[in-house]
Amino acid sequence: MAYSSTLSTASDWAAILTAFVAVFAYGKYLCDRRSKRQALEEHLKTEKDRSGDEGKRTIMHLMGHLSMTEAEVLSASFRSKKIRSFFITDGKGRADALLFQYDESER
């Protein structure tokens, strides 16, 4: 009898602990996504202010400077309201590269 009550108490605590760990992990995930988005925005803003061009940068440039994967750059850029994406075409009119630019205006 005592063994089943101990087991029941342990399982209750395990369920509570699992909920706390899940909330913590989700919070960490959201903070990580936010920090990557902010890093991308800040880098593109700096590039636009510093360079003589329009500040458009390729995904390879951003991956190299921010140490992010292609998927992370794409995800962060598409979540941001301050980053616009463009594409350039090859000689046949097909999309060849994807460019990103900091844009302060609201879309």
C-alpha positions in Angstrom: 0.0 0.0 0.0 2.8 2.4 0.9 4.6 1.6 -2.3 1.6 2.6 -4.5 1.2 6.0 -2.7 4.9 6.7 -3.1 4.7 5.8 -6.8 1.6 8.0 -7.2 3.3 11.0 -5.6 6.5 10.5 -7.7 4.4 10.4 -10.9 2.6 13.6 -9.8 5.9 15.4 -9.2 7.2 14.1 -12.5 4.2 15.5 -14.4 4.7 18.9 -12.7 8.4 18.9 -13.4 7.8 18.0 -17.1 5.5 20.9 -17.4 8.1 23.3 -16.0 10.8 22.0 -18.3 8.5 22.3 -21.3 7.7 25.9 -20.5 11.3 26.7 -19.9 12.4 25.1 -23.2 9.7 26.9 -25.1 10.7 30.2 -23.6 14.4 29.6 -24.5 13.3 28.7 -28.1 11.4 32.0 -28.4 14.2 34.0 -27.0 16.7 32.4 -29.4 14.4 33.1 -32.4 14.0 36.7 -31.3 17.7 37.3 -30.8 18.4 35.9 -34.3 15.8 38.2 -35.8 17.3 41.2 -34.0 20.8 40.2 -35.0 19.8 40.0 -38.6 17.9 43.4 -38.5 20.9 45.1 -36.8 23.4 43.7 -39.3 21.3 44.7 -42.3 20.7 48.2 -40.8 24.5 48.6 -40.2 25.3 47.5 -43.7 22.8 49.9 -45.1 24.1 52.8 -43.1 27.8 52.0 -43.6 27.9 51.1 -47.2 27.4 53.3 -50.3 24.9 50.9 -51.8 21.3 50.2 -50.8 22.3 47.6 -48.2 21.0 44.6 -50.1 22.8 41.4 -49.0 22.7 37.8 -50.2 21.8 34.9 -48.0 25.4 33.6 -48.3 26.7 37.0 -47.0 24.3 36.9 -44.0 25.1 33.2 -43.2 28.8 34.0 -43.1 28.6 37.2 -41.0 25.9 36.0 -38.6 26.9 32.4 -38.2 23.4 31.2 -38.9 22.1 28.5 -41.2 20.2 29.3 -44.4 17.0 28.2 -42.7 17.6 30.4 -39.7 18.3 33.4 -41.9 15.1 32.8 -44.0 13.0 32.2 -40.9 14.3 35.4 -39.2 13.9 37.5 -42.3 10.3 36.4 -43.0 9.3 37.0 -39.4 10.7 40.5 -39.4 8.6 43.6 -40.3 11.8 45.6 -41.0 13.4 43.3 -43.6 12.4 43.2 -47.2 13.4 40.4 -49.6 14.2 40.8 -53.3 15.3 38.4 -56.0 17.6 38.9 -58.9 17.1 37.1 -62.2 19.5 35.4 -64.6 19.6 36.0 -68.4 16.5 33.9 -68.9 14.4 35.8 -66.4 14.5 33.1 -63.7 15.1 33.9 -60.1 18.8 33.5 -59.4 19.5 34.9 -55.9 17.6 36.1 -52.9 18.6 39.5 -51.4 17.6 41.0 -48.1 17.5 44.7 -47.1 16.7 46.6 -43.9 13.6 48.8 -44.5 12.4 51.0 -41.6 9.0 51.7 -43.1 6.1 49.7 -41.9 4.6 47.3 -44.4 
